[in-house]
Amino acid sequence: MKRRGLFYLQVAITTLTALFMIVPVILSMLAGVTQNYFVGLRSGLTLKWVAQVWEMYSDTFWLSLLIAVSCLIVNVAIGVPAAWGLLKSPSRWASRIEECLMLPVALPGLATALGIILLYGQFSSLRDSWVFILIGHVLFTLPFMIRPVLAVMQAIQLPRLEEAAASLGAGFWRRFFTVVVPNCRNGILAGAFMVITLSVGEFNITWMLHTPLTKTLPVGLADSYASMRLEVGSAYTLIFILMILPLLLMLNACNHWLERQSRQQPREEKA
């Protein structure tokens, strides 16, 4: 009886938590397709606010997608070797480096952006390009790629696998691409989830680094809520969600596919 009561309590808490998180998002999405939010659904449904947002801010969506994908590529290119280097470093030095890597996350985004402006703002061609925003996003998201990759490497005892590959004559690059990367792919995918979502939704750093020609999705969203009707801002939120969901579902499907492949390989070897 006590177990059943505890089970129902857990279900109730989980349901309330989910509703607490989801209901505001649903209300905002509904506001984007209603004629008048203050009247409610009785005013009728329409897509004119979505069309207006797309006409005015479509460039921000493509730019945000470009920056997010570029940020993911740079994070993988830097984060996996960095995690591998931390794994091989003495534990004392590795812990210090990890603490330094977390500084952009611990500091306010505006402070990080200000440092980037002071350091790179003198280069006008860089300052006016979307690469300037990409630098800030990479600094902010890199720890979220290194941490899960490093955790997977430590869990599978990667140095032993490397030693086995080296004893069979595998060189440095061959060990990296045939032993290190395949064995930490779950960590890479976990980091990819975080990098994509954080990059697409990052506002503080982006707001300081953007120009009128490099306005991204969160900055455009804030602009639409500040200067337009509530329905326009809500329609922007709807398009934002429709943009990020396919990316997350694609990464999730890729993760499930890799898991199935890893399970099938031992069966094929036994057969």
VOGU-3710 file (C-alpha; in Angstrom, 3 decimals, decimal comma):
1> mkrrglfylq> 0,000/0,000/0,000  2,842/2,367/0,900  4,630/1,550/-2,358  1,489/2,309/-4,359  1,077/5,634/-2,554  4,728/6,476/-3,201  4,282/5,574/-6,872  1,267/7,865/-7,269  3,129/10,648/-5,457  6,054/10,313/-7,872
11> vaittltalf> 3,678/10,358/-10,861  1,928/13,465/-9,509  5,212/15,309/-8,915  6,510/14,353/-12,387  3,246/15,436/-14,037  3,164/18,773/-12,205  6,816/19,437/-13,081  6,176/18,633/-16,750  3,103/20,885/-16,822  5,038/23,659/-15,091
21> mivpvilsml> 7,622/23,527/-17,896  5,395/22,841/-20,902  2,214/24,905/-20,286  3,894/28,356/-20,689  5,470/27,200/-23,973  2,126/25,892/-25,268  0,334/29,127/-24,321  3,015/31,161/-26,084  2,719/29,012/-29,222  -1,080/29,345/-29,204
31> agvtqnyfvg> -0,789/33,108/-28,875  1,189/33,115/-32,116  -1,695/31,624/-34,108  -4,645/33,547/-32,613  -6,151/36,700/-34,076  -6,097/38,455/-30,703  -4,364/36,934/-27,671  -6,399/38,927/-25,162  -9,659/37,640/-26,635  -8,272/34,096/-26,868
41> lrsgltlkwv> -9,184/31,297/-29,229  -12,639/32,832/-29,688  -11,015/35,459/-31,914  -10,082/32,702/-34,361  -6,884/31,070/-35,584  -4,555/32,594/-38,140  -1,078/32,189/-39,595  -0,651/35,849/-40,513  1,592/36,506/-37,502  3,835/33,574/-38,487
51> aqvwemysdt> 3,991/34,885/-42,060  4,836/38,369/-40,779  7,641/37,039/-38,586  9,058/34,973/-41,430  8,956/37,959/-43,775  10,729/40,243/-41,303  13,127/37,880/-39,501  13,759/34,864/-41,752  17,434/35,798/-42,100  17,890/35,425/-38,327
61> fwlslliavs> 16,768/31,790/-38,484  19,234/30,834/-41,209  22,049/32,713/-39,477  21,299/31,023/-36,139  21,284/27,630/-37,846  24,598/28,402/-39,573  26,213/29,521/-36,316  24,867/26,509/-34,374  26,125/23,973/-36,944  29,476/25,755/-37,236
71> clivnvaigv> 29,742/25,868/-33,447  29,109/22,117/-33,286  31,790/21,393/-35,908  34,355/23,580/-34,116  33,460/22,046/-30,746  33,957/18,511/-32,051  37,222/19,478/-33,758  38,573/21,092/-30,564  36,678/19,322/-27,793  37,485/15,672/-28,590
81> paawgllksp> 41,281/16,209/-28,854  41,132/18,452/-25,773  39,328/15,749/-23,766  41,867/13,201/-24,988  44,697/15,494/-23,876  43,085/15,984/-20,453  42,764/12,208/-20,101  46,495/11,796/-20,675  47,525/14,748/-18,493  48,490/14,357/-14,831
91> srwasrieec> 45,372/14,549/-12,690  46,586/17,705/-10,913  47,027/19,643/-14,138  43,883/18,186/-15,721  41,691/19,412/-12,859  43,167/22,930/-13,077  42,590/23,075/-16,826  38,989/21,870/-16,382  38,374/24,670/-13,884  39,714/27,227/-16,370
101> lmlpvalpgl> 37,500/25,795/-19,114  34,435/26,375/-16,942  35,186/30,098/-16,498  33,118/31,238/-19,535  30,158/29,347/-18,066  30,645/30,743/-14,550  31,110/34,332/-15,727  28,125/36,394/-16,910  27,732/36,210/-20,664  28,014/39,995/-20,934
111> atalgiilly> 31,451/39,890/-19,267  32,647/37,194/-21,686  31,323/39,177/-24,649  33,028/42,330/-23,397  36,348/40,475/-23,196  35,911/39,252/-26,785  35,147/42,803/-27,958  38,236/44,176/-26,214  40,424/41,440/-27,668  39,084/41,087/-31,219
121> gqfsslrdsw> 36,907/44,163/-31,723  39,750/46,082/-33,349  39,487/43,839/-36,419  36,622/45,487/-38,280  36,142/42,719/-40,835  35,828/40,162/-38,022  33,657/42,452/-35,900  31,112/42,833/-38,681  30,865/39,113/-39,514  28,929/36,255/-37,929
131> vfilighvlf> 32,261/34,595/-37,060  32,565/37,138/-34,236  29,427/35,665/-32,646  30,700/32,145/-33,344  33,813/32,841/-31,229  31,618/33,703/-28,250  29,413/30,650/-28,736  32,428/28,316/-28,935  33,899/29,762/-25,739  30,582/29,289/-23,950
141> tlpfmirpvl> 29,717/25,795/-25,227  33,145/24,123/-25,370  33,000/22,847/-21,744  29,686/21,126/-22,551  31,450/19,111/-25,260  34,629/18,331/-23,323  32,919/17,169/-20,121  30,733/14,331/-21,541  33,479/13,164/-23,935  36,014/13,058/-21,095
151> avmqaiqlpr> 33,540/11,195/-18,854  33,039/8,501/-21,527  36,799/8,172/-22,062  37,332/7,675/-18,345  34,480/5,171/-18,055  35,723/2,886/-20,856  39,378/3,111/-19,744  40,484/4,429/-23,118  44,260/4,357/-22,393  44,163/0,547/-22,228
161> leeaaaslga> 42,441/0,363/-25,615  45,038/2,720/-27,038  47,875/0,630/-25,648  46,374/-2,472/-27,247  46,094/-0,675/-30,610  49,663/0,633/-30,310  50,970/-2,859/-29,563  49,410/-3,987/-32,850  51,287/-1,268/-34,727  48,640/1,479/-34,980
171> gfwrrfftvv> 50,104/4,962/-35,328  48,979/8,168/-33,603  46,370/9,280/-36,147  45,083/5,772/-36,735  44,563/5,253/-33,005  42,747/8,576/-32,764  40,302/7,968/-35,641  39,790/4,202/-35,198  39,940/3,842/-31,408  39,379/7,182/-29,662
181> vpncrngila> 36,580/8,719/-31,773  34,413/5,556/-32,245  34,575/4,651/-28,561  33,567/8,105/-27,314  30,782/8,738/-29,840  28,105/8,607/-27,126  29,886/11,433/-25,329  30,171/13,370/-28,590  26,426/13,013/-29,221  25,589/14,039/-25,659
191> gafmvitlsv> 27,789/17,096/-26,086  26,217/17,804/-29,476  22,758/18,005/-27,855  24,020/20,620/-25,415  26,033/22,592/-27,972  23,184/22,863/-30,503  20,548/23,892/-27,957  22,814/26,346/-26,132  24,104/27,933/-29,331  20,646/28,409/-30,874
201> gefnitwmlh> 19,213/29,869/-27,668  22,209/31,913/-26,441  21,202/35,547/-25,903  23,545/37,394/-23,514  26,780/36,887/-25,458  25,022/37,253/-28,812  23,306/40,491/-27,807  26,678/42,120/-27,062  28,440/40,756/-30,156  25,780/41,153/-32,842
211> tpltktlpvg> 25,404/43,981/-35,341  22,250/45,008/-37,272  23,442/42,715/-40,085  24,243/39,741/-37,825  21,076/39,554/-35,761  20,391/35,986/-34,588  17,197/34,245/-33,547  17,196/35,082/-29,778  18,071/38,724/-30,479  15,293/38,927/-33,074
221> ladsyasmrl> 12,909/37,295/-30,607  13,694/39,910/-27,962  13,306/42,652/-30,579  9,932/41,320/-31,697  8,596/41,148/-28,121  9,867/44,663/-27,397  8,672/46,447/-30,524  5,808/44,365/-31,967  2,476/42,910/-30,862  2,510/40,054/-28,374
231> evgsaytlif> 1,140/37,760/-31,098  4,179/38,498/-33,304  6,612/37,617/-30,531  4,669/34,434/-29,807  4,714/33,492/-33,501  8,488/33,966/-33,383  8,595/31,545/-30,452  6,559/29,036/-32,462  9,003/29,180/-35,384  11,921/28,946/-32,929
241> ilmilplllm> 10,544/25,691/-31,525  9,770/24,318/-34,987  13,386/25,000/-35,898  15,113/23,435/-32,887  12,935/20,319/-32,552  13,986/18,690/-35,867  17,654/19,197/-34,957  17,204/17,509/-31,586  15,129/14,681/-33,067  17,786/14,119/-35,733
251> lnacnhwler> 20,540/13,892/-33,112  18,400/11,554/-31,014  17,724/9,305/-34,025  21,434/9,252/-34,810  22,178/8,223/-31,227  19,654/5,357/-31,363  21,073/4,208/-34,718  24,605/4,120/-33,345  23,428/2,162/-30,297  21,740/-0,423/-32,540
261> qsrqqpreek> 24,874/-0,693/-34,645  27,038/-1,240/-31,576  24,697/-3,999/-30,353  24,635/-5,761/-33,715  28,414/-5,913/-34,091  29,037/-8,373/-31,198  26,189/-10,585/-32,478  27,691/-10,662/-35,955  31,127/-11,502/-34,555  29,684/-14,401/-32,529
271> a> 27,804/-15,706/-35,565
//
